């Protein structure tokens, strides 16, 4: 899955893409660049592919060459494409060069001040530097410009979560999941805040939706099994735990939970007739 902003690293599910199809396309693009090193389209596509494959230093080299030799015909006044600055910012963020990353995000903001992506990137950078008030402002700006921005809600939720403001975090995670049920960070954050607050019904609902699509995600499936056990739904808990062990036979937490369930206990160690 292609990444569109640095939120891919912290606020969404996409990871580094390294498939045969990507490698084959990159080989074709590199052959074009051997024939014409100044091919702007090829430079841009190579930079994007390398960025999406997690090969950040190589991506930076191609994108910077594009910036130094070409101007985007789609942008007024010869300004270079917003996407290129965003990808450079994301690359530097991935390499922990926060200063250069922030510079490129800010340039993207200057080019398109009403787009949410660069504010999300700036917010994520501030959060990584533990500048939580500043991060919150950037996520709020992103949400103002794009009210259906699930990543903005996820960012605000994470800030509330780290501050032990569980009710506020819970509400923001829910808003994120209402917009994007596939956001794994929000799912796991909602799971953690649900455990803190002892409120499990809504997280069970969203975990079930997620697993209807991602049936092989054993980490999320084990979370669901644990919640079923806490809610006293022992049959559902046993079934979910057995699915986990079918895919990961030696997962120690699942082995322990299944043993407790077979002994008539919930995940918290209470007998099924003794109160949970």
C-alpha positions as CSV (number, residue, x, y, z in Angstrom):
1,X,0.0,0.0,0.0
2,X,1.4,3.4,-1.0
3,X,2.0,5.9,1.7
4,X,0.8,9.5,1.3
5,X,2.2,11.1,4.4
6,X,4.3,10.5,7.4
7,X,1.2,9.4,9.3
8,X,1.8,6.1,7.6
9,X,4.5,5.5,10.2
10,X,2.5,6.2,13.3
11,X,-1.2,6.8,12.4
12,X,-2.1,4.3,9.8
13,X,-1.5,0.7,8.8
14,X,0.6,0.9,5.7
15,X,4.1,-0.5,5.9
16,X,7.1,-0.8,3.6
17,X,6.1,-2.2,0.3
18,X,8.6,-4.6,-1.3
19,X,6.9,-6.8,-3.9
20,X,8.0,-8.4,-7.1
21,X,5.8,-6.0,-9.1
22,X,7.5,-3.0,-7.5
23,X,10.9,-4.4,-8.2
24,X,10.0,-5.1,-11.8
25,X,8.7,-1.6,-12.3
26,X,11.7,-0.1,-10.7
27,X,14.0,-2.1,-13.0
28,X,12.1,-0.7,-16.0
29,X,12.3,2.9,-14.7
30,X,16.0,2.5,-14.0
31,X,16.6,1.4,-17.6
32,X,14.8,4.5,-18.7
33,X,17.1,6.6,-16.5
34,X,20.2,4.9,-18.0
35,X,19.0,6.0,-21.4
36,X,18.1,9.5,-20.3
37,X,19.3,10.5,-16.8
38,X,17.2,13.7,-17.0
39,X,13.9,12.0,-17.7
40,X,11.7,13.9,-15.2
41,X,8.8,11.4,-15.3
42,X,11.2,8.5,-14.6
43,X,13.0,10.4,-11.8
44,X,9.7,11.1,-10.1
45,X,8.4,7.6,-10.5
46,X,11.6,6.1,-9.3
47,X,11.6,8.4,-6.2
48,X,8.0,7.4,-5.4
49,X,8.8,3.6,-5.8
50,X,11.9,3.8,-3.7
51,X,10.0,5.8,-1.1
52,X,7.2,3.3,-0.9
53,X,9.7,0.4,-0.7
54,X,11.3,2.0,2.3
55,X,14.6,2.7,0.5
56,X,14.7,6.3,1.8
57,X,18.3,7.5,1.0
58,X,17.8,6.4,-2.7
59,X,14.4,8.0,-2.8
60,X,15.8,11.2,-1.5
61,X,18.6,11.2,-4.2
62,X,16.1,10.8,-7.0
63,X,13.6,13.3,-5.7
64,X,16.3,15.9,-5.1
65,X,17.6,15.4,-8.6
66,X,14.0,16.0,-9.9
67,X,13.8,19.2,-7.9
68,X,17.1,20.5,-9.1
69,X,16.4,19.8,-12.8
70,X,12.7,20.0,-13.4
71,X,9.7,22.2,-12.5
72,X,6.2,20.7,-12.4
73,X,4.1,21.9,-15.3
74,X,0.9,21.4,-13.3
75,X,1.9,24.1,-10.7
76,X,1.5,27.8,-11.2
77,X,4.6,30.0,-11.1
78,X,6.9,27.0,-11.7
79,X,6.4,25.6,-8.2
80,X,7.5,22.0,-7.7
81,X,4.9,19.4,-7.0
82,X,3.5,19.2,-3.5
83,X,3.8,15.4,-3.5
84,X,7.6,15.6,-4.0
85,X,8.1,17.8,-0.9
86,X,5.8,15.5,1.1
87,X,7.8,12.4,0.1
88,X,11.1,14.1,1.0
89,X,9.7,15.1,4.4
90,X,8.5,11.6,5.0
91,X,11.9,10.1,4.0
92,X,13.8,12.4,6.3
93,X,11.3,11.6,9.1
94,X,11.9,7.9,8.6
95,X,15.6,8.6,8.9
96,X,15.1,10.6,12.1
97,X,16.3,13.8,10.5
98,X,13.6,15.9,12.1
99,X,15.0,19.3,11.1
100,X,15.1,18.6,7.3
101,X,11.7,16.8,7.6
102,X,10.1,19.8,9.2
103,X,11.6,22.1,6.6
104,X,10.0,20.1,3.7
105,X,6.6,19.8,5.5
106,X,6.6,23.5,6.0
107,X,7.4,24.0,2.3
108,X,4.5,21.8,1.4
109,X,2.3,23.9,3.7
110,X,3.4,27.0,1.9
111,X,2.5,25.4,-1.4
112,X,-0.9,24.1,-0.4
113,X,-1.9,25.7,2.9
114,X,-5.4,24.2,2.9
115,X,-4.3,20.6,2.6
116,X,-4.3,18.4,5.7
117,X,-1.3,16.1,4.9
118,X,1.6,18.4,5.7
119,X,-0.1,19.4,9.0
120,X,-0.4,15.7,9.9
121,X,3.3,15.2,9.2
122,X,4.2,18.2,11.3
123,X,1.9,16.9,14.1
124,X,3.5,13.5,14.0
125,X,7.0,15.0,14.1
126,X,6.1,17.1,17.1
127,X,4.6,14.1,18.8
128,X,7.8,12.1,18.2
129,X,9.7,15.0,19.8
130,X,7.2,14.9,22.8
131,X,6.0,18.4,21.9
132,X,2.4,17.3,22.6
133,X,0.8,20.8,22.8
134,X,2.3,21.7,19.4
135,X,1.3,18.3,17.9
136,X,-2.3,18.8,19.1
137,X,-2.5,22.2,17.3
138,X,-1.3,20.7,14.0
139,X,-3.7,17.8,14.2
140,X,-6.5,20.2,15.0
141,X,-5.6,22.3,11.9
142,X,-5.6,19.2,9.8
143,X,-9.0,18.3,11.1
144,X,-10.3,21.8,10.4
145,X,-9.2,21.7,6.8
146,X,-10.4,18.0,6.4
147,X,-13.3,17.2,8.8
148,X,-13.3,13.5,7.7
149,X,-9.6,13.1,8.4
150,X,-9.3,9.9,10.4
151,X,-5.6,10.4,11.0
152,X,-6.2,13.8,12.7
153,X,-8.5,12.1,15.2
154,X,-6.0,9.3,15.7
155,X,-3.2,11.8,16.4
156,X,-5.4,13.7,18.9
157,X,-6.3,10.3,20.5
158,X,-2.7,9.3,21.0
159,X,-1.9,12.7,22.6
160,X,-4.8,12.2,25.1
161,X,-3.7,8.6,25.6
162,X,-0.2,9.4,26.6
163,X,-1.5,12.0,29.0
164,X,-3.7,9.3,30.7
165,X,-6.8,11.2,29.5
166,X,-8.5,7.9,28.7
167,X,-12.1,9.2,28.2
168,X,-11.0,11.8,25.7
169,X,-8.6,9.3,24.0
170,X,-11.5,6.8,23.8
171,X,-13.7,9.3,22.1
172,X,-11.1,10.3,19.5
173,X,-10.2,6.7,18.7
174,X,-13.9,6.0,18.1
175,X,-14.2,9.0,15.8
176,X,-11.2,7.7,13.9
177,X,-12.6,4.2,13.6
178,X,-16.0,5.6,12.5
179,X,-14.1,7.0,9.5
180,X,-11.6,4.2,9.0
181,X,-12.4,0.8,10.5
182,X,-9.1,-0.4,9.1
183,X,-6.8,1.8,11.2
184,X,-4.9,-0.6,13.3
185,X,-3.2,2.0,15.5
186,X,-6.7,3.3,16.5
187,X,-8.0,-0.2,17.1
188,X,-5.1,-1.1,19.4
189,X,-5.4,2.3,21.1
190,X,-9.1,1.8,21.7
191,X,-8.3,-1.7,23.1
192,X,-5.8,-0.2,25.6
193,X,-8.1,2.6,26.7
194,X,-11.0,0.1,26.9
195,X,-9.0,-2.0,29.3
196,X,-8.2,1.1,31.4
197,X,-11.8,2.1,31.6
198,X,-13.4,-1.4,31.7
199,X,-15.6,-0.6,28.8
200,X,-15.4,-3.3,26.1
201,X,-18.5,-3.5,24.0
202,X,-17.5,-0.9,21.4
203,X,-14.0,-2.2,20.9
204,X,-15.3,-5.7,20.4
205,X,-17.5,-4.4,17.7
206,X,-14.6,-2.7,15.8
207,X,-12.3,-5.6,16.3
208,X,-14.9,-7.9,14.8
209,X,-15.2,-5.6,11.8
210,X,-11.4,-5.5,11.3
211,X,-11.1,-9.2,11.6
212,X,-13.8,-9.8,9.0
213,X,-11.3,-8.3,6.5
214,X,-8.0,-9.3,8.1
215,X,-8.7,-12.8,9.3
216,X,-5.1,-13.8,9.7
217,X,-4.1,-11.0,12.1
218,X,-3.3,-13.1,15.1
219,X,-2.4,-10.1,17.3
220,X,-5.8,-8.5,16.9
221,X,-7.5,-11.9,17.1
222,X,-5.9,-12.6,20.5
223,X,-7.0,-9.2,21.7
224,X,-10.5,-10.1,20.8
225,X,-10.2,-13.5,22.5
226,X,-9.0,-11.7,25.7
227,X,-12.0,-9.3,25.6
228,X,-14.4,-12.1,25.1
229,X,-13.0,-13.8,28.2
230,X,-13.2,-10.6,30.2
231,X,-16.9,-10.2,29.1
232,X,-17.6,-13.8,30.1
233,X,-18.2,-14.9,26.5
234,X,-16.1,-18.1,27.1
235,X,-17.3,-20.0,24.1
236,X,-16.4,-17.1,21.8
237,X,-13.1,-16.7,23.6
238,X,-12.2,-20.4,23.2
239,X,-13.0,-20.3,19.5
240,X,-11.0,-17.2,18.8
241,X,-8.0,-18.5,20.9
242,X,-8.1,-21.8,18.9
243,X,-8.0,-19.8,15.7
244,X,-4.9,-18.0,16.9
245,X,-3.2,-21.3,17.8
246,X,-4.1,-22.8,14.5
247,X,-2.0,-20.1,12.9
248,X,0.6,-19.7,15.7
249,X,0.7,-23.1,17.6
250,X,3.3,-21.9,20.1
251,X,2.1,-18.4,20.9
252,X,2.6,-18.5,24.7
253,X,-0.2,-16.0,25.6
254,X,-2.7,-18.0,23.6
255,X,-1.6,-21.3,25.1
256,X,-2.1,-19.9,28.6
257,X,-5.4,-18.3,27.8
258,X,-6.8,-21.5,26.3
259,X,-5.7,-23.5,29.3
260,X,-7.5,-21.1,31.6
261,X,-10.6,-21.3,29.4
262,X,-10.6,-25.1,29.3
263,X,-10.3,-25.0,33.1
264,X,-13.5,-22.9,33.2
265,X,-11.7,-19.6,33.9
266,X,-11.8,-16.2,32.2
267,X,-8.6,-14.5,31.1
268,X,-8.5,-12.7,34.4
269,X,-8.4,-15.9,36.3
270,X,-12.0,-15.9,37.7
271,X,-14.1,-19.0,37.5
272,X,-16.9,-18.6,34.9
273,X,-19.6,-18.8,37.5
274,X,-17.8,-16.6,40.0
275,X,-18.5,-13.2,38.7
276,X,-17.2,-12.0,35.3
